[in-house]
Amino acid sequence: MRWEILGTLILAISASIASADELPSDTNSIQTLTVEQAEELVSSASGRQSLNLNGLTMLSPGVAAVLAKHSGSLFLNGVVEMSVDAERALAKHDLPP
C-alpha cells in the first residue's frame, strides 16, 4: 500500500515538473527528476563529466537505471530514500578510474 501511495505521489509531482529542456544549469538545485529528464542530463553530459545531483532526496528505479549509464561520476549526496530496485539499478554504474 505504501508503494502505491508513493507511486501516485510521484505521478502527481512529475506532472508539474519542468521538462528536460527546462532543467536548471545548476543541477544541484534539481529536487525531482523524471526518467526523461535523467536521459537528457546523461546525454548532455560530455564524456566523463560529473553529474552533481545533490538536491535529489529520492531515486526511482527508472531514474537510477538511466543515471547508471552515465560514464562520469555521480554525486547523489542528498538521496535518503531509494528502493532495492533503485539500488540494484544504480549498482550497475561503472565508476570512472
N, C-alpha and C positions, 0 to 999 in steps of 0.2 A: 504494500500500500504506500509506503514511504517513497519508493521509486516512482510510482505513478504520479504522486503529488509533485515530486521533483521534476519529472518529465513534463508535466503540464506547466509548471512554473518556467522551465527553460523555454518551452514553446512560446509562452506569453512574453517573456523577455526578448527572445530573438526576433519577434515580430516588430519590436520597437527599436532595435539596434541599427546603427549605421551600416550601410552596405560596405563591401570590401573597398571600393574606391573612395570611401569617406573615412577611412581609418586615420587616426591622428599620426603625425610623423613621430611623436614620442610614444613608442609602443609600450612603454611602462605605464602609460595612463589608460591603456585598454583594460576594462574590468570584465567584459564578457566577450566571447569570441564564438562565432559560428564556424561550421566546417568550411563554408565558402570563404569566409574572411581568413581563416587559417591557411587555406590553399593560396590565397592572394599573397599573404605575408611570406610564405615559404617560397613561392615562385618569384617574388620581387627581391628577396634577399640574395645578394650576389655572392657566389662561391661559399666560402666558409665564414661569412659574416654572422655575427652573433644575433640572435633574436632575444631581446630583452622584454619579457612579458611579466614583469614582477607585479603588475596590477591585478592579474588574474587570481582569483581565490579558489576556483574550482575548474576542473577539466573534464569534459565529456569524453567518452571513449573515441568518438569520431574525430574530435579536435586533437586528441592525443595522438591518434594514428597519423594524422596529417603532419603534425609537428615533428613526429619521429622521423619523417622523411627529410627533414632539414639537415644539410650537411655541415652546418656550423654548430656552435654552442647554443644551448637553450638555457635561459635564465628564467626560472619559474618560482622565485623565492616567496611569492605571495600565496601560492597554492596551499590550501589547508584541507581541501576535500577532493578526493577522486575515488572512483570505484576501482575494484580489482581489474575490471576490463580495461579501464583507462591506464592503470599501472602497467598492465601487460603490453598494451599498445606502445606506451612511452618507453618501455624497456627495450624496444627494438631500435631505438635511436642509436646510431653509431657515433660515439664521442669522437670529436676531432683529436688528432695527435697532439 
